[in-house]
């Protein structure tokens, strides 16, 4: 087993992943963590799998840059995808990151998020009513994916009749963030950015003419900016609206889908949560740790730096493996065990430091409401046939999960 693990680590290449890896990457992550935790890949990228190394990189924004212009120029060329990803909040360093994040966080205040709870409960209950009438469900399409699209649509006050293309645009743009991108995937991503921008231009123009309530309408809040006159440029506004939808859509879909599948596969923990519904908050944190929706992050070193005993030269591309760090036994006792009461649980599903997820409080709220109410309504639910994985390494989730509701 030890020899097999060493061979698994030695042969790992992010550009040449197997179907077994996509199904279950955790044995590979464990082999890397134990044998080559700072792994230099054939591409020159360094792949990190230890919790402490990820935290060090996240917190050292001077040495580990989030700016993706250098990395994405050869990957995307002069395309809409390049413009989008190099303008988005998540792929920028301070001070640009700080300024944009402050405006977005102002629109996602604790008070604003608390005010969303009744609408999310109504939405979830309506979806559960529809599932009950059908007698079974496809867990992703009928439930998990329907929640964040509506929540983000409400945040930006997108008219209901105009929301149909949002999910496909999001999936196409995020699909082009994979380590290896085919020409067809890139073409879909570029078309999605172009179409999304064209739609947002009309939406923003309408909102400028007829502003909404900035306490509830994030788009109005972003258009108006801060009281001190700080505002986003038009390009920043449009691309960060796309970012808000993308960041809040697939990751939350995956949280709900991964969480309900994990409960189904761990019936003792499912029953424990049914018997103790007040555990939902710790359960959601464990779902985020155990099957992190976002598995990979990226940085570029700006100077010579040592990490985990290895010297990285300036200009080294670094991949932060969140999925591996969240199962590091140095941080999480018995990390392969799914435990709905696990505490403490300082997982990195939302990253940490300056780039910690701006929407994490909203994601937690959506996950807690969706999973707790699904479980209360359908305690005997069961995955009825083999779920279909999304086939991506960066975003881990399911395309479909056939489900009986008991």
C-alpha positions as CSV (number, residue, x, y, z in Angstrom):
1,X,0.0,0.0,0.0
2,X,2.8,2.4,0.9
3,X,4.6,1.6,-2.4
4,X,1.3,2.1,-4.3
5,X,0.8,5.5,-2.6
6,X,4.3,6.6,-3.5
7,X,3.7,5.6,-7.1
8,X,0.4,7.4,-7.1
9,X,2.0,10.6,-5.9
10,X,5.0,10.2,-8.2
11,X,2.8,9.8,-11.3
12,X,0.2,12.5,-10.5
13,X,-0.3,15.1,-13.2
14,X,-3.2,17.6,-13.1
15,X,-3.2,17.6,-16.9
16,X,-3.7,13.8,-17.2
17,X,-6.4,12.8,-14.7
18,X,-8.0,9.3,-14.8
19,X,-11.7,8.5,-14.5
20,X,-11.0,6.9,-11.1
21,X,-9.6,10.3,-9.9
22,X,-12.7,12.1,-11.0
23,X,-14.9,9.6,-9.1
24,X,-12.8,9.7,-5.9
25,X,-9.7,12.0,-5.8
26,X,-9.1,11.5,-2.0
27,X,-6.8,8.5,-2.2
28,X,-4.6,10.5,-4.6
29,X,-4.7,13.6,-2.3
30,X,-3.7,11.4,0.7
31,X,-0.8,9.9,-1.2
32,X,0.4,13.4,-2.2
33,X,0.0,14.8,1.3
34,X,2.0,11.9,2.8
35,X,4.7,11.6,0.1
36,X,5.0,14.8,-2.0
37,X,3.0,17.5,-0.2
38,X,4.8,20.2,-2.3
39,X,4.5,18.5,-5.7
40,X,6.1,19.9,-8.8
41,X,4.0,18.9,-11.8
42,X,5.4,18.5,-15.4
43,X,3.9,21.9,-16.3
44,X,6.1,23.5,-13.6
45,X,3.1,24.2,-11.4
46,X,3.5,23.4,-7.7
47,X,0.6,21.4,-6.2
48,X,0.0,21.9,-2.4
49,X,-2.0,19.4,-0.3
50,X,-1.2,20.2,3.4
51,X,-3.6,22.3,5.4
52,X,-0.8,24.5,7.0
53,X,0.8,25.2,3.6
54,X,-2.5,26.4,2.2
55,X,-3.2,28.7,5.1
56,X,0.3,30.1,4.8
57,X,-0.2,30.8,1.0
58,X,-3.7,32.3,1.6
59,X,-2.5,34.6,4.3
60,X,0.7,35.8,2.5
61,X,-0.9,38.0,-0.2
62,X,2.4,39.8,-0.9
63,X,4.3,36.6,-1.9
64,X,1.3,34.7,-3.3
65,X,-0.6,36.8,-5.8
66,X,-4.2,36.2,-7.0
67,X,-3.7,38.3,-10.1
68,X,-4.3,36.0,-13.0
69,X,-3.2,38.2,-16.0
70,X,0.1,36.3,-16.4
71,X,-1.4,32.9,-16.0
72,X,-4.5,33.4,-18.1
73,X,-3.0,35.3,-21.1
74,X,-1.6,32.1,-22.7
75,X,-4.6,30.0,-21.6
76,X,-7.3,32.3,-23.0
77,X,-5.6,34.8,-25.3
78,X,-7.4,38.1,-26.0
79,X,-10.9,36.8,-25.4
80,X,-14.0,37.5,-23.3
81,X,-13.0,34.8,-20.8
82,X,-9.7,36.5,-20.3
83,X,-11.3,39.9,-19.7
84,X,-13.9,38.4,-17.4
85,X,-11.6,36.4,-15.2
86,X,-8.9,39.1,-14.9
87,X,-11.6,41.7,-13.9
88,X,-13.4,39.5,-11.3
89,X,-13.0,40.2,-7.6
90,X,-11.5,36.7,-6.9
91,X,-8.6,37.0,-9.4
92,X,-7.2,40.4,-8.3
93,X,-4.9,41.6,-5.5
94,X,-5.2,44.6,-3.2
95,X,-5.9,47.5,-3.7
96,X,-8.3,46.6,-6.5
97,X,-9.5,43.5,-4.7
98,X,-10.0,45.5,-1.5
99,X,-12.0,48.2,-3.2
100,X,-14.3,45.9,-5.1
101,X,-14.8,43.5,-2.1
102,X,-15.8,46.4,0.1
103,X,-18.5,47.4,-2.3
104,X,-19.8,43.8,-2.6
105,X,-19.6,43.1,1.1
106,X,-21.6,46.3,1.8
107,X,-24.4,44.7,-0.3
108,X,-24.1,41.4,1.5
109,X,-24.3,42.7,5.0
110,X,-25.5,40.4,7.9
111,X,-28.7,42.4,8.0
112,X,-29.3,42.0,4.3
113,X,-28.6,38.3,4.4
114,X,-30.9,37.8,7.5
115,X,-33.6,39.6,5.5
116,X,-33.4,36.9,2.8
117,X,-34.3,34.0,5.1
118,X,-38.1,34.1,4.7
119,X,-37.8,34.2,0.9
120,X,-35.4,31.3,0.9
121,X,-37.7,29.2,3.2
122,X,-40.7,29.9,0.9
123,X,-38.6,29.0,-2.2
124,X,-37.4,25.7,-0.6
125,X,-40.9,24.8,0.6
126,X,-42.3,25.4,-2.8
127,X,-39.7,23.1,-4.4
128,X,-40.4,20.4,-1.8
129,X,-44.2,20.7,-2.6
130,X,-43.4,20.0,-6.2
131,X,-41.2,17.1,-5.4
132,X,-43.9,15.6,-3.1
133,X,-46.4,15.9,-5.9
134,X,-44.1,14.0,-8.3
135,X,-43.3,11.3,-5.8
136,X,-39.5,11.2,-6.6
137,X,-36.9,13.7,-7.8
138,X,-33.7,14.4,-9.6
139,X,-31.9,16.0,-6.7
140,X,-29.8,18.5,-8.6
141,X,-32.2,19.8,-11.3
142,X,-35.4,19.6,-9.2
143,X,-33.8,21.0,-6.0
144,X,-30.1,21.8,-5.4
145,X,-29.6,23.9,-8.6
146,X,-32.9,25.7,-8.4
147,X,-32.2,27.4,-5.1
148,X,-29.0,29.5,-5.7
149,X,-30.2,30.6,-9.1
150,X,-33.3,32.1,-7.6
151,X,-31.5,33.5,-4.6
152,X,-28.8,35.3,-6.8
153,X,-31.6,36.3,-9.2
154,X,-33.4,37.9,-6.3
155,X,-30.2,39.6,-5.1
156,X,-29.7,41.2,-8.5
157,X,-33.5,41.6,-9.0
158,X,-33.4,39.8,-12.3
159,X,-37.0,39.4,-13.6
160,X,-38.1,35.8,-13.2
161,X,-38.9,35.4,-16.9
162,X,-35.3,36.4,-17.8
163,X,-33.5,33.8,-15.5
164,X,-33.6,30.8,-17.8
165,X,-30.2,31.2,-19.4
166,X,-28.3,32.1,-16.1
167,X,-27.4,28.5,-15.1
168,X,-26.1,27.5,-18.5
169,X,-24.0,30.7,-18.8
170,X,-22.6,30.0,-15.3
171,X,-21.7,26.4,-16.0
172,X,-20.1,27.3,-19.4
173,X,-17.9,30.1,-17.8
174,X,-16.8,28.0,-14.8
175,X,-16.2,25.0,-17.0
176,X,-13.5,27.0,-18.8
177,X,-11.6,27.3,-15.4
178,X,-10.6,23.7,-15.5
179,X,-6.8,22.9,-15.6
180,X,-7.2,21.6,-19.2
181,X,-9.6,23.4,-21.5
182,X,-10.6,22.0,-24.9
183,X,-11.4,24.4,-27.8
184,X,-15.1,23.5,-27.6
185,X,-15.2,24.3,-23.8
186,X,-13.4,27.6,-24.4
187,X,-15.8,28.5,-27.2
188,X,-18.8,27.8,-25.0
189,X,-17.2,29.9,-22.2
190,X,-16.5,32.8,-24.5
191,X,-20.0,32.8,-25.9
192,X,-21.5,32.7,-22.4
193,X,-19.4,35.7,-21.3
194,X,-20.5,37.7,-24.4
195,X,-24.1,36.8,-24.1
196,X,-24.1,37.4,-20.3
197,X,-22.5,40.9,-20.7
198,X,-25.0,41.8,-23.4
199,X,-27.9,40.9,-21.1
200,X,-26.4,42.7,-18.1
201,X,-25.9,45.9,-20.1
202,X,-29.7,46.0,-20.7
203,X,-30.4,45.1,-17.1
204,X,-28.1,47.8,-15.7
205,X,-29.5,50.4,-18.1
206,X,-33.0,49.6,-16.9
207,X,-31.9,49.7,-13.2
208,X,-30.2,53.1,-13.7
209,X,-33.5,54.5,-15.0
210,X,-35.5,52.8,-12.3
211,X,-33.3,52.1,-9.2
212,X,-34.4,49.4,-6.7
213,X,-34.1,49.5,-2.9
214,X,-30.3,49.3,-2.2
215,X,-30.9,47.5,1.1
216,X,-32.3,44.5,-0.9
217,X,-31.2,45.0,-4.5
218,X,-27.4,44.3,-4.8
219,X,-27.3,45.6,-8.4
220,X,-28.7,49.0,-7.3
221,X,-26.2,49.0,-4.4
222,X,-23.3,48.3,-6.7
223,X,-24.4,50.9,-9.3
224,X,-24.8,53.6,-6.7
225,X,-21.6,52.8,-4.9
226,X,-20.6,54.1,-1.5
227,X,-21.6,57.3,0.2
228,X,-18.0,58.5,-0.2
229,X,-18.4,58.4,-4.0
230,X,-16.5,55.2,-4.5
231,X,-18.0,53.3,-7.4
232,X,-17.2,50.4,-9.7
233,X,-16.3,51.2,-13.3
234,X,-18.8,49.9,-15.9
235,X,-16.5,47.0,-16.8
236,X,-16.0,46.1,-13.1
237,X,-19.7,46.3,-12.5
238,X,-20.7,44.0,-15.3
239,X,-18.0,41.4,-14.7
240,X,-18.5,41.3,-11.0
241,X,-22.3,40.7,-11.5
242,X,-21.3,37.7,-13.5
243,X,-18.9,36.7,-10.8
244,X,-21.6,37.0,-8.1
245,X,-23.8,34.6,-10.0
246,X,-21.1,32.2,-10.8
247,X,-19.6,32.2,-7.3
248,X,-23.0,31.8,-5.6
249,X,-24.4,29.3,-8.1
250,X,-22.4,26.1,-8.7
251,X,-20.7,26.1,-5.3
252,X,-24.0,26.2,-3.4
253,X,-25.6,23.7,-5.8
254,X,-22.7,21.4,-5.0
255,X,-23.0,22.0,-1.2
256,X,-26.6,21.0,-1.2
257,X,-26.2,18.0,-3.6
258,X,-23.0,16.7,-2.0
259,X,-24.5,17.1,1.5
260,X,-27.6,15.2,0.8
261,X,-25.6,12.4,-0.9
262,X,-23.2,12.2,2.0
263,X,-26.1,11.8,4.4
264,X,-27.5,9.1,2.3
265,X,-24.1,7.2,2.3
266,X,-23.7,7.7,6.0
267,X,-27.1,6.6,7.4
268,X,-26.0,6.8,11.1
269,X,-25.1,10.5,10.6
270,X,-28.4,11.0,8.7
271,X,-30.4,9.6,11.6
272,X,-28.3,11.6,14.0
273,X,-29.2,14.8,12.2
274,X,-32.9,13.8,12.0
275,X,-32.9,13.2,15.7
276,X,-31.0,16.4,16.4
277,X,-32.1,19.0,13.9
278,X,-30.3,21.8,15.8
279,X,-27.0,20.2,14.6
280,X,-27.7,21.6,11.1
281,X,-25.0,24.3,11.4
282,X,-22.2,21.9,12.3
283,X,-23.5,19.4,9.7
284,X,-23.2,22.1,6.9
285,X,-19.7,22.8,8.0
286,X,-18.8,19.1,7.8
287,X,-20.4,18.9,4.3
288,X,-18.2,21.8,3.2
289,X,-15.1,20.1,4.6
290,X,-15.8,16.5,3.6
291,X,-16.8,17.3,0.0
292,X,-15.6,20.8,-0.7
293,X,-17.6,22.4,-3.6
294,X,-14.5,24.2,-4.8
295,X,-11.5,21.9,-4.7
296,X,-8.7,24.0,-6.1
297,X,-7.3,27.5,-5.8
298,X,-4.4,29.2,-7.6
299,X,-1.7,31.7,-6.8
300,X,1.5,33.0,-8.4
301,X,4.6,33.6,-6.4
302,X,5.9,37.2,-6.7
303,X,9.2,36.6,-5.0
304,X,11.4,33.7,-3.8
305,X,9.6,32.0,-1.0
306,X,10.0,28.8,1.1
307,X,6.9,26.7,1.7
308,X,6.8,23.4,3.5
309,X,10.6,23.2,3.3
310,X,10.7,23.7,-0.5
311,X,12.0,26.9,-2.1
312,X,9.8,28.3,-4.8
313,X,11.2,30.9,-7.2
314,X,9.3,34.0,-8.2
315,X,6.8,33.4,-11.0
316,X,6.0,29.9,-9.8
317,X,2.3,28.9,-10.4
318,X,0.9,27.3,-7.3
319,X,-2.3,25.2,-7.1
320,X,-3.9,25.0,-3.6
321,X,-5.7,21.8,-3.2
322,X,-8.6,22.6,-0.8
323,X,-10.0,19.1,-1.1
324,X,-6.8,17.6,0.2
325,X,-6.2,20.2,3.0
326,X,-9.7,19.6,4.3
327,X,-8.8,16.0,4.9
328,X,-5.4,16.6,6.5
329,X,-5.1,14.5,9.7
330,X,-2.8,17.1,11.2
331,X,-5.8,19.4,11.4
332,X,-8.8,17.1,11.4
333,X,-8.9,14.0,13.6
334,X,-10.1,10.9,11.6
335,X,-10.5,13.1,8.5
336,X,-12.1,10.4,6.3
337,X,-15.0,10.1,8.7
338,X,-18.2,12.1,8.0
339,X,-19.3,13.6,11.4
340,X,-22.2,16.0,11.5
341,X,-21.2,17.2,15.0
342,X,-17.5,17.8,14.2
343,X,-16.1,20.7,16.1
344,X,-13.8,22.6,15.8
345,X,-14.0,22.5,12.0
346,X,-11.7,25.2,10.5
347,X,-12.1,23.9,7.0
348,X,-10.9,25.9,3.9
349,X,-13.9,25.5,1.7
350,X,-14.3,29.3,1.7
351,X,-10.5,29.9,1.7
352,X,-9.1,32.1,4.4
353,X,-7.4,35.5,4.7
354,X,-8.1,38.5,2.4
355,X,-9.8,36.3,-0.2
356,X,-12.2,34.5,2.1
357,X,-15.5,34.0,0.2
358,X,-17.5,37.2,0.3
359,X,-20.8,35.2,0.1
360,X,-20.0,32.5,2.7
361,X,-22.8,33.6,5.1
362,X,-25.4,33.4,2.3
363,X,-24.1,30.0,1.2
364,X,-24.3,28.7,4.7
365,X,-27.9,30.0,5.1
366,X,-29.0,28.4,1.8
367,X,-27.4,25.1,2.7
368,X,-28.8,25.0,6.2
369,X,-32.4,25.8,5.1
370,X,-32.3,23.5,2.0
371,X,-30.8,20.5,3.7
372,X,-32.7,20.7,7.0
373,X,-36.1,21.2,5.4
374,X,-35.5,18.5,2.8
375,X,-34.6,16.1,5.6
376,X,-37.5,17.1,7.7
377,X,-40.0,16.7,4.8
378,X,-38.5,13.5,3.4
379,X,-36.6,11.6,6.2
380,X,-36.7,8.4,4.3
381,X,-35.2,9.7,1.0
382,X,-32.7,7.6,-0.7
383,X,-30.4,7.9,-3.7
384,X,-32.1,5.4,-6.1
385,X,-29.4,4.8,-8.7
386,X,-25.8,5.7,-9.4
387,X,-25.3,9.5,-9.3
388,X,-23.5,11.1,-12.2
389,X,-20.5,13.2,-11.2
390,X,-19.8,16.6,-12.9
391,X,-16.6,15.4,-14.4
392,X,-14.5,18.3,-13.2
393,X,-11.7,18.6,-10.8
394,X,-12.0,22.3,-9.7
395,X,-15.7,22.2,-8.8
396,X,-16.8,18.9,-7.2
397,X,-20.4,18.0,-7.5
398,X,-23.0,16.0,-9.3
399,X,-24.7,16.5,-12.6
400,X,-27.6,14.3,-11.6
401,X,-28.7,12.3,-8.5
402,X,-31.9,10.2,-9.0
403,X,-33.7,10.1,-5.7
404,X,-36.7,8.4,-4.1
405,X,-38.5,10.3,-1.3
406,X,-39.8,7.3,0.6
